[in-house]
Amino acid sequence: MPTAVLNAHYDGKHIVLDEPFALPANAPLLVTVIAPDDERSGWADLSVQNLARAYGDDEPEYSAADVKPQ
């Protein structure tokens, strides 16, 4: 069986796939629990802020000629 990434949620009793997917009985699965949206959005906001600082309008544009081998 090919590897697949499937969206799912926990309904309080069972893990439920968000979309139909053919799985044979007793198929081995690897489940990764992700952080709730409110926690992930905080990290995403922090990432956006730091990327904006790193690549702000006052940063110079570098060309391939500016890259020098070590």
C-alpha positions in Angstrom: 0.0 0.0 0.0 1.4 3.4 -0.9 2.2 6.0 1.8 -0.5 8.7 2.1 -1.1 11.8 4.2 -4.7 12.0 5.3 -6.5 14.7 7.2 -8.5 13.4 10.1 -9.9 14.5 13.5 -10.7 12.9 16.8 -14.4 12.9 17.7 -13.9 12.1 21.3 -14.0 8.3 20.8 -12.4 7.6 17.4 -10.0 9.0 14.8 -12.2 9.8 11.8 -10.8 10.5 8.3 -12.1 13.8 6.8 -12.3 12.3 3.4 -13.0 8.7 2.2 -9.9 6.6 1.7 -9.8 2.8 1.1 -7.9 1.1 4.0 -7.8 -2.6 4.5 -8.8 -3.9 7.9 -5.9 -3.8 10.4 -3.8 -1.6 8.1 -0.8 -0.3 10.0 -1.0 3.5 10.5 1.3 6.2 11.9 -0.6 9.0 13.6 0.8 12.4 14.2 -1.0 14.8 16.6 -0.6 18.4 15.6 -1.0 21.5 17.7 -4.4 23.2 17.9 -4.9 26.1 15.4 -4.6 28.7 18.1 -1.1 27.5 19.1 0.0 27.1 15.4 -1.3 30.5 14.5 1.0 32.1 17.1 4.0 30.4 15.6 2.9 31.3 12.1 2.6 35.0 13.2 6.0 34.9 14.7 7.5 33.5 11.6 5.8 36.1 9.4 7.2 38.9 11.6 10.7 37.5 11.5 10.6 37.0 7.8 9.4 40.5 7.3 12.3 41.8 9.4 14.8 39.6 7.5 13.5 40.5 4.0 12.2 44.0 4.6 12.1 46.8 2.1 15.4 48.2 3.4 17.3 45.1 2.6 19.6 45.2 -0.5 18.9 43.0 -3.4 21.7 40.6 -4.1 22.5 39.2 -7.5 24.3 35.9 -8.4 27.5 38.0 -8.9 27.4 38.9 -5.2 27.7 35.2 -4.2 31.3 34.2 -3.8 32.6 30.6 -3.4 34.4 29.8 -0.2 
